[in-house]
Amino acid sequence: MVSRRAMRAPEMLRWLAAAAALVALLAAAPAAGFYLPGVAPTDFGKGDSLPVKVNKLTSVKTQLPYAYYSLPFCKPETIVDSAENLGEVLRGDRIENSPYVFQMREPKMCQIVCKLTVGEKEAKELKEKIEDEYRVNMILDNLPLVVSVLRQDKNIAYQGGYHVGVKGQYTGSKEEKYFIHNHLSFVVKYHKDDDSELSRIVGFEVKPYSIRHQLDDKWDGVNTRLSTCDPHANKLVTSSDSPQEVEAGKEIIFTYDVRFEESDIKWASRWDTYLLMTDDQIHWFSIVNSLMIVLFLSGMVAMIMLRTLYRDISRYNQLETQEEAQEETGWKLVHGDVFRPPANSDLLCVYVGTGVQFFGMLLVTMIFAVLGFLSPSNRGGLMTAMLLVWVLMGLLAGYASSRLYKMFKGSEWKRITMRTAFLFPGIAFVIFFILNALIWGEKSSGAVPFTTMFALVLLWFGISVPLVFVGSYLGFKKPALEPPVKTNKIPRQIPEQAWYMNPIFTILIGGILPFGAVFIELFFILTSIWLHQFYYIFGFLFLVFVILIITCAEITVVLCYFQLCSEDYMWWWRSYLTSGSSALYLFLYAAFYFFTKLQITKLVSGILYFGYMLLASLAFFVLTGTIGFCACFWFTRLIYSSVKID
């Protein structure tokens, strides 16, 4: 005999109220994080020394950074490396001192840095870097050097670093030549304190020129008079009409000017020009677009939860005779099989544990980023924070995987712990190691040194793995999660499904909406990574992340309900793959972005791009899959605990 009790209506109402509150919160949430300075301000008096530091050479065409002194540039007497954090090293930053030293508020014109004779090998390297459109990056008082560019809408945009040189032809010639930018016209903007003579640097710009310098007299080091650039004769470099060609055996004289401009910009706002967001309308469009998806799915879930389920459970409660009970249809029929452990349940536990680890890492990192602690002034801070939080979240990974494993009546908790600790990090490390070997083969500064590689392995084995074991031990000690209904000994036969309930079809359909909720923001993230632009709209990103969570949860719950109504109880893996399939669309979009937006031509650079995007897609799969699975797990426990089976 089957007896039933009414569904707990207050639980449903609480769920709906929470969903409505979350949507309202999303609509009212602030769109951008405020700025907390990454470093303390430095005050400079008139005449104080301003040392300029040099960073890596970068190119959007090759994605392979190189050290500044890998090219024949002027060097100081001794090259001193600045201490880099873990994130900077992984980004390929190599910050060193330079022969460019200014004096605060003391302009200089036509200052000679050095004279170099270019050999065959050096000329070849210079030509290659000019061909690949490499940019020179410099830093002054923690501000990166920028070149101002006039956009089509008459607004000024800033590009990081200046080009090593340009390609061009002499008048009347069709032969392409390579010209080096050997004269730099710097502008240092400062904000002066009204009460004292102290100033703070708020801007660092440059205009590069290529000029074939002529000597006025014989060479006398930095004191030599130049006929092409002489402040005494009021002759300054303002154009590249007589450019310096890159050719083996030719001498190149490097010079610079520096001007100081007073600015109204305060020190706390000096990064605003770098982070100026001219396309915030697109981000708002993205948020509204995503919210429409969420509201549509929320409506469907609300309809299922309130109308369909409430009606179903009421009907099941009113069935009185055995004959009526035998005629029941829908999700109720599979109550004896719905909590049967799936095939490869161990692997599912590992994937869920890893997904929880990713979720925790992203949530904590994003909260810190929204609060402004991971500002661009703290170079490499974001990557360092993500790595450290990932390692610490090993505790949650172990806990989640062992709790699920124990529910599946597993007993070898140490084995599941080892797999959780080593499966995803192991795959990531192998891909990273292969890509790093390729970068090392190109002699790029982006190759991670052995010491850093050792530090990463130490973080993995010394902190992450032990924390996964601690979490797993704590999770396994807890009593097992008991399913709300008993599982039959003999599995029920699944009836033939309609074509639209085919697993592959529903899985592929399920990934479209979560991807649709994030793809506009994804464009900006890819642009910031591969086109070397600053990404600092973490407020928008946090909103999109919350929308992604809701979308993954709701689409999985809706499709899971339809699946159970079709008397198909094999929902475990399908719920994970439904929302996880959005990673497939992410990878396809990354391929589309590669062919339409990037100018990468080198094979190694292409392998790097697809290698890193494969890693990102795998991480996205684990994250979205876990969100979908957890939502479905909660949903099935809720609906089957609402009817009691004798």
C-alpha positions in Angstrom: 0.0 0.0 0.0 1.3 3.4 -0.9 0.6 6.3 1.5 1.6 9.9 0.9 1.7 13.3 2.7 1.3 16.7 1.3 4.2 18.6 -0.1 5.8 21.1 2.3 4.4 24.3 0.7 6.4 26.7 2.9 9.6 25.2 1.5 8.5 26.0 -2.0 7.6 29.5 -1.1 10.9 30.1 0.7 12.7 28.9 -2.4 10.7 31.3 -4.7 11.2 34.2 -2.3 15.0 33.5 -2.3 15.1 33.4 -6.1 13.1 36.7 -6.4 15.4 38.4 -3.8 18.5 37.2 -5.8 17.2 38.6 -9.1 16.3 41.9 -7.4 19.8 42.0 -5.9 21.3 41.4 -9.3 19.3 44.3 -10.8 20.4 46.7 -8.1 24.0 45.6 -7.7 26.8 48.1 -8.4 28.5 47.6 -11.8 32.1 48.3 -11.0 34.5 47.9 -8.1 36.0 50.9 -6.4 39.7 51.4 -6.4 42.0 50.7 -3.4 45.6 51.7 -4.2 47.9 48.8 -4.6 50.9 50.7 -3.3 51.6 53.7 -1.1 52.1 57.0 -3.0 55.7 58.4 -3.4 56.3 62.1 -3.0 59.1 63.7 -5.1 60.8 67.0 -4.6 62.2 69.1 -7.4 65.4 67.5 -8.7 64.7 64.1 -7.1 65.9 61.1 -9.2 63.2 59.2 -11.2 64.6 55.9 -12.4 62.8 54.3 -15.3 62.5 50.6 -15.3 62.1 48.4 -18.4 59.8 45.4 -18.7 59.3 42.7 -21.3 58.8 43.2 -25.1 55.3 42.1 -26.1 53.5 41.3 -29.3 49.9 40.5 -30.0 51.0 38.7 -33.2 53.2 36.1 -31.4 52.1 36.1 -27.8 55.8 35.4 -26.8 57.3 38.0 -24.5 61.0 38.7 -24.6 63.4 40.4 -22.1 64.1 44.0 -23.0 67.9 43.5 -23.2 67.5 40.6 -25.7 67.6 43.4 -28.3 70.5 45.8 -28.9 69.3 48.6 -26.6 71.5 50.8 -24.4 72.3 49.1 -21.1 73.2 50.6 -17.7 76.6 49.8 -16.1 75.0 46.9 -14.1 71.6 45.3 -14.9 69.6 44.8 -11.7 66.5 42.6 -11.7 63.5 43.7 -9.7 61.9 41.1 -7.4 58.9 39.7 -9.2 55.9 37.9 -7.5 54.7 34.5 -8.7 52.0 36.1 -11.0 54.5 38.4 -12.7 56.9 35.5 -13.4 54.0 33.4 -14.9 53.0 36.4 -17.1 56.5 36.6 -18.4 57.3 40.0 -16.7 61.0 40.7 -16.4 61.5 44.1 -14.7 65.0 45.6 -14.8 66.7 48.9 -14.4 67.5 51.1 -17.4 69.9 53.9 -18.4 66.9 56.4 -18.5 67.0 58.4 -15.3 65.1 61.7 -15.0 65.2 64.5 -12.4 61.8 65.6 -11.1 60.4 68.7 -12.9 63.7 69.3 -14.7 63.1 68.9 -18.5 65.9 67.6 -20.7 66.2 67.8 -24.5 68.3 65.7 -26.9 69.9 63.6 -24.1 72.2 61.0 -25.6 71.9 57.5 -24.0 74.5 55.7 -26.1 75.8 54.8 -29.5 75.7 51.2 -30.7 77.0 49.4 -33.8 74.5 46.7 -35.0 75.9 43.3 -36.1 74.4 40.8 -38.5 72.7 38.8 -35.8 71.4 41.9 -33.9 70.1 43.4 -37.1 68.2 40.2 -37.9 66.7 40.1 -34.4 65.6 43.8 -34.7 64.0 43.2 -38.1 62.1 40.1 -36.8 60.8 42.1 -33.8 59.7 45.0 -36.0 58.0 42.6 -38.4 56.1 41.0 -35.5 55.1 44.4 -34.1 56.8 44.1 -30.8 56.3 46.8 -28.2 58.7 48.1 -25.6 57.2 48.3 -22.1 58.6 50.7 -19.4 57.6 51.6 -15.9 58.0 54.9 -13.9 56.8 54.9 -10.3 54.8 51.8 -10.9 52.9 53.4 -13.9 53.3 51.7 -17.3 54.4 53.7 -20.3 51.7 54.5 -22.8 51.3 56.0 -26.2 48.3 58.2 -26.8 46.3 57.4 -30.0 43.4 59.4 -31.4 40.4 57.2 -32.1 37.8 57.6 -34.9 35.3 59.1 -32.4 37.9 61.8 -31.6 38.6 60.5 -28.1 42.1 59.7 -27.0 42.9 56.1 -26.2 46.1 54.7 -24.6 48.2 51.8 -25.8 50.7 50.1 -23.5 54.3 50.6 -24.7 55.8 51.9 -28.0 56.7 49.9 -31.1 60.3 48.8 -31.4 60.2 50.2 -35.0 58.3 50.4 -38.2 58.4 49.1 -41.7 58.3 51.5 -44.6 59.8 52.6 -48.0 61.9 55.5 -49.0 60.2 57.9 -51.5 60.4 56.5 -55.0 61.4 53.0 -53.8 59.2 49.9 -53.5 61.7 48.0 -51.3 60.5 47.6 -47.7 63.0 48.7 -45.1 63.0 48.4 -41.3 63.4 51.6 -39.1 64.1 51.6 -35.4 62.6 54.1 -32.9 65.8 55.5 -31.5 64.5 58.8 -30.1 61.9 58.9 -27.3 60.0 62.0 -26.4 58.7 61.3 -22.8 56.0 63.3 -21.0 55.8 62.9 -17.2 52.6 64.2 -15.7 52.6 65.2 -12.0 50.2 66.5 -9.4 51.7 69.2 -7.2 50.7 69.6 -3.6 49.4 73.1 -2.9 51.0 73.3 0.5 54.5 72.0 -0.3 56.9 71.7 -3.2 56.3 67.9 -3.3 54.8 66.2 -6.4 53.3 62.8 -7.3 53.6 61.2 -10.7 50.2 60.6 -12.3 51.0 59.9 -16.0 53.9 58.5 -18.1 53.6 58.9 -21.9 55.9 58.7 -24.9 56.1 59.6 -28.6 58.7 57.5 -30.4 60.6 58.8 -33.4 63.1 57.2 -35.8 65.9 59.6 -36.8 69.3 59.2 -38.4 71.4 61.3 -36.1 74.3 63.4 -37.5 77.3 64.4 -35.4 78.2 68.1 -35.1 81.7 67.2 -34.2 83.6 64.0 -33.2 82.1 61.5 -30.8 82.4 62.5 -27.2 80.1 60.1 -25.4 76.9 61.6 -23.9 78.3 65.2 -24.2 78.5 64.9 -28.0 76.7 67.7 -30.0 74.2 66.5 -32.6 73.3 68.5 -35.7 69.9 66.6 -35.9 68.9 67.4 -32.3 70.4 70.4 -30.6 68.4 72.4 -28.0 71.0 75.3 -28.2 70.2 75.8 -31.9 66.5 75.2 -31.1 66.5 72.1 -33.3 64.3 69.4 -31.8 63.0 66.0 -33.1 59.4 66.4 -34.1 59.1 63.9 -36.9 60.6 60.8 -38.5 61.4 62.4 -41.9 65.0 61.1 -41.9 64.6 57.7 -40.2 67.2 55.4 -38.8 67.4 52.2 -40.9 68.2 48.9 -39.3 71.2 47.5 -41.2 74.2 45.4 -40.2 77.3 47.5 -39.6 75.4 50.7 -39.1 75.7 52.9 -36.0 72.6 53.8 -34.0 72.5 56.8 -31.6 69.8 56.5 -29.0 68.4 59.8 -27.6 65.5 61.1 -25.5 63.6 64.2 -24.4 61.6 64.5 -21.2 59.0 67.1 -20.4 57.1 67.6 -17.2 53.4 68.6 -17.2 51.4 69.6 -14.2 48.1 67.7 -14.0 44.8 68.1 -12.1 44.6 64.3 -11.8 45.0 63.2 -8.3 47.3 60.3 -7.4 44.4 58.0 -6.3 42.8 58.5 -9.8 45.9 58.1 -11.9 45.0 54.7 -13.2 41.6 55.9 -14.5 43.0 56.8 -17.9 44.4 53.3 -18.3 41.1 51.7 -17.2 38.8 54.1 -19.1 35.9 52.1 -20.2 34.4 53.5 -23.4 32.1 50.5 -24.0 30.2 50.2 -20.8 26.9 50.2 -22.8 27.9 46.8 -24.2 28.4 45.5 -20.7 25.0 46.7 -19.6 23.5 45.1 -22.7 25.3 41.9 -21.7 23.8 42.1 -18.2 20.3 42.8 -19.5 20.6 40.0 -22.1 21.7 37.6 -19.3 18.9 38.8 -17.0 16.3 38.0 -19.6 17.6 34.5 -19.9 17.5 34.2 -16.1 14.0 35.5 -15.8 12.8 33.2 -18.6 14.3 30.2 -16.8 13.1 31.3 -13.4 9.6 31.5 -14.8 9.9 27.9 -16.0 11.3 26.6 -12.7 8.6 28.5 -10.8 5.9 26.9 -13.0 7.4 23.5 -12.5 7.8 23.9 -8.7 4.5 25.5 -8.0 2.0 24.3 -10.6 3.2 21.0 -11.9 4.9 19.5 -8.8 2.3 20.8 -6.4 -0.5 19.3 -8.7 1.5 16.0 -9.0 2.1 15.6 -5.3 -1.5 16.5 -4.5 -2.7 13.9 -6.9 -0.3 11.3 -5.5 -1.7 12.1 -2.0 -5.3 11.6 -3.1 -4.7 8.1 -4.6 -6.4 5.6 -2.4 -6.6 2.3 -4.1 -3.8 0.0 -5.3 -5.3 0.1 -8.8 -4.9 3.9 -8.9 -1.4 3.6 -7.6 -0.5 1.3 -10.4 -1.8 3.7 -13.0 0.5 6.6 -11.7 2.7 8.2 -14.3 5.6 10.6 -14.5 8.6 11.2 -12.2 7.0 9.4 -9.3 7.3 6.0 -11.1 11.1 6.0 -10.9 11.3 6.6 -7.1 12.9 3.2 -6.6 15.7 3.9 -9.0 16.4 7.7 -8.9 19.1 7.4 -6.2 20.8 4.3 -7.7 24.6 5.1 -7.9 25.6 5.9 -11.5 28.3 4.2 -13.6 31.8 5.6 -12.9 30.5 7.1 -9.6 34.1 7.5 -8.4 34.9 9.8 -11.3 31.8 11.9 -10.7 32.8 12.4 -7.1 36.3 13.6 -8.3 34.8 16.0 -10.8 32.3 17.4 -8.3 35.1 17.9 -5.7 37.2 19.7 -8.3 34.3 21.9 -9.4 33.6 22.9 -5.7 37.3 23.9 -5.5 37.0 26.0 -8.6 33.8 27.6 -7.4 35.4 28.6 -4.1 38.5 30.0 -5.8 36.5 32.1 -8.2 34.1 33.4 -5.6 36.9 34.4 -3.1 39.1 35.9 -5.8 36.2 37.9 -7.4 35.1 39.3 -4.0 38.7 40.6 -3.4 38.8 42.0 -7.0 35.5 43.8 -6.7 36.7 45.4 -3.4 39.7 46.7 -5.3 42.5 44.7 -3.6 43.7 43.2 -7.0 44.1 46.4 -8.9 46.3 46.6 -12.0 48.9 48.6 -10.1 49.7 45.3 -8.3 51.1 43.5 -11.3 50.6 39.8 -11.2 48.4 40.1 -8.0 45.3 38.5 -9.6 47.2 35.4 -10.8 49.1 35.0 -7.5 45.8 35.3 -5.6 44.0 32.8 -7.8 46.8 30.2 -7.4 47.0 30.6 -3.6 43.2 30.5 -3.1 43.0 27.4 -5.5 45.6 25.6 -3.3 43.7 26.5 0.0 40.3 25.4 -1.5 41.7 21.8 -1.7 40.0 21.4 1.7 36.6 21.9 0.1 37.5 19.6 -2.8 38.3 16.7 -0.5 35.3 17.3 1.6 32.8 17.5 -1.3 34.2 14.4 -3.1 34.3 12.2 0.0 30.8 13.2 1.1 29.4 12.2 -2.3 31.5 9.0 -2.3 30.2 7.9 1.0 26.6 8.4 -0.1 27.4 6.0 -3.0 28.4 3.5 -0.3 32.1 3.8 -1.2 34.7 2.7 1.4 38.1 3.4 -0.1 38.2 7.2 0.8 42.0 7.4 0.4 41.8 6.3 -3.3 39.1 8.9 -4.1 41.2 11.6 -2.3 44.3 10.8 -4.4 42.3 11.1 -7.6 40.7 14.4 -6.5 44.2 15.8 -5.5 45.9 14.7 -8.8 43.4 14.4 -11.7 42.7 18.0 -12.7 46.0 19.5 -11.4 47.9 16.7 -13.1 46.2 17.4 -16.5 46.8 21.1 -16.1 50.4 20.6 -15.1 51.1 18.3 -18.1 49.5 20.9 -20.6 51.4 23.7 -18.9 54.7 21.8 -19.0 54.4 21.1 -22.7 53.5 24.7 -23.5 56.3 25.9 -21.3 58.8 23.7 -23.2 57.6 25.3 -26.5 58.0 28.8 -25.0 61.5 27.8 -23.7 62.4 26.6 -27.2 61.6 30.0 -28.6 64.0 31.6 -26.0 61.1 33.7 -24.7 61.0 35.4 -21.2 57.5 33.9 -20.9 59.2 30.5 -20.2 58.7 29.8 -16.4 62.1 29.2 -14.8 62.9 26.0 -13.0 62.7 27.6 -9.6 59.2 28.9 -10.2 58.2 25.5 -11.6 59.6 23.9 -8.3 57.6 26.5 -6.3 54.4 25.5 -8.1 55.0 21.8 -7.5 55.7 22.6 -3.8 52.4 24.5 -3.6 50.6 21.4 -5.1 52.3 18.7 -3.1 53.1 20.6 0.1 49.8 22.4 0.6 47.0 21.4 -1.8 47.4 17.6 -1.5 47.5 17.6 2.3 44.5 19.9 2.5 42.5 17.6 0.1 43.3 14.7 2.5 42.2 16.8 5.5 38.9 17.7 3.8 38.3 14.2 2.7 38.9 12.8 6.2 36.5 15.3 7.7 33.9 14.6 5.0 34.2 10.8 5.4 33.8 11.0 9.2 30.4 12.6 8.8 27.3 10.3 8.5 26.4 9.4 5.0 23.7 11.4 3.2 20.6 9.2 3.2 18.4 9.3 0.1 14.8 10.3 0.9 13.5 7.1 -0.8 14.7 3.5 -0.9 16.4 2.1 -4.0 15.0 -1.1 -5.5 17.3 -4.1 -5.9 16.4 -4.7 -9.5 16.8 -1.7 -11.9 13.6 -0.6 -13.7 13.7 -0.7 -17.4 13.8 2.7 -19.1 11.1 3.1 -21.8 12.0 4.2 -25.2 12.6 8.0 -25.2 11.3 10.6 -27.7 14.0 12.0 -30.1 14.1 15.3 -28.2 14.9 13.5 -24.9 18.0 11.9 -26.5 20.9 12.4 -24.0 23.3 14.0 -26.6 20.6 16.4 -27.8 19.5 17.6 -24.3 23.2 17.9 -23.2 24.1 20.1 -26.2 20.9 22.2 -25.8 21.6 22.6 -22.0 24.9 24.3 -22.6 23.6 27.1 -24.9 21.9 29.3 -22.3 24.8 29.3 -19.7 27.2 30.2 -22.6 24.8 32.8 -23.9 24.7 34.5 -20.5 28.5 35.0 -20.5 29.7 35.2 -24.1 29.7 39.1 -24.3 31.8 39.4 -21.2 34.0 36.5 -22.5 34.9 38.7 -25.5 36.4 41.4 -23.1 38.2 38.8 -21.1 39.8 37.3 -24.2 40.7 40.8 -25.4 42.4 41.7 -22.2 44.4 38.4 -22.2 45.5 38.2 -25.8 45.5 41.8 -26.9 47.3 43.0 -23.7 44.6 45.4 -22.5 43.7 46.1 -18.9 40.6 44.3 -17.5 39.2 45.9 -14.4 35.4 45.7 -14.6 35.2 43.1 -11.9 31.8 44.5 -10.8 30.3 43.5 -14.2 32.2 40.2 -14.1 30.8 39.4 -10.6 27.2 40.1 -11.8 27.8 37.8 -14.8 29.2 35.1 -12.5 26.1 35.2 -10.4 23.9 35.0 -13.5 26.0 32.1 -14.8 25.4 30.2 -11.5 21.6 30.8 -11.7 21.4 29.9 -15.4 23.4 26.6 -15.0 21.2 25.6 -12.0 17.9 26.4 -13.6 18.5 24.9 -17.0 19.7 21.7 -15.4 16.7 21.5 -13.1 14.3 22.1 -15.9 15.8 19.4 -18.2 16.2 17.0 -15.3 12.5 17.3 -14.5 11.6 16.6 -18.1 13.9 13.6 -18.0 12.4 12.1 -14.8 8.9 12.7 -16.2 10.0 10.5 -19.2 10.8 7.8 -16.6 14.5 8.0 -17.3 16.2 8.0 -13.9 19.8 8.1 -15.1 20.2 11.8 -14.2 23.6 11.9 -12.3 26.0 12.2 -15.2 23.5 13.9 -17.5 22.9 16.8 -15.0 26.7 17.3 -14.8 27.1 17.3 -18.6 24.0 19.4 -19.3 25.5 22.6 -17.9 29.1 21.5 -18.4 28.5 21.3 -22.2 28.7 25.2 -22.2 32.5 24.6 -22.1 32.3 23.1 -25.6 30.7 26.4 -26.8 33.4 28.4 -25.0 36.1 26.5 -26.8 34.4 26.9 -30.2 34.0 30.6 -29.5 37.7 30.8 -28.6 38.5 29.3 -32.0 36.2 31.8 -33.7 37.9 34.6 -31.8 41.3 33.3 -32.9 40.5 33.4 -36.6 38.6 36.7 -36.6 40.3 38.9 -34.0 43.9 37.8 -33.7 46.7 38.1 -36.1 48.7 35.1 -34.9 50.7 33.5 -37.7 53.4 31.5 -35.9 52.6 27.8 -35.2 54.0 27.9 -31.7 51.8 30.9 -30.8 48.8 29.1 -32.2 49.5 26.0 -30.1 50.0 28.3 -27.1 46.6 29.9 -27.7 44.7 26.7 -28.1 46.6 25.0 -25.3 45.6 27.6 -22.8 42.1 27.9 -24.1 41.7 24.1 -23.8 42.8 24.4 -20.2 40.3 27.3 -19.6 37.5 25.3 -21.3 38.2 22.3 -19.1 38.1 24.5 -16.0 34.8 26.0 -17.2 33.4 22.5 -17.8 34.2 21.4 -14.3 32.8 24.6 -12.7 29.5 24.7 -14.7 29.0 21.0 -14.5 29.3 21.0 -10.7 26.9 23.9 -10.4 24.3 22.0 -12.5 24.9 18.8 -10.7 24.5 20.3 -7.2 21.2 22.1 -8.3 19.8 18.8 -9.7 20.9 16.9 -6.6 19.1 19.4 -4.3 16.0 19.3 -6.7 15.6 15.5 -6.8 16.1 15.2 -3.0 13.5 18.0 -2.5 10.8 16.5 -4.7 11.2 12.8 -3.6 11.3 13.8 0.1 7.9 15.5 -0.5 6.1 12.1 -1.0 6.5 9.3 1.4 6.8 5.7 0.2 5.8 2.7 2.4 
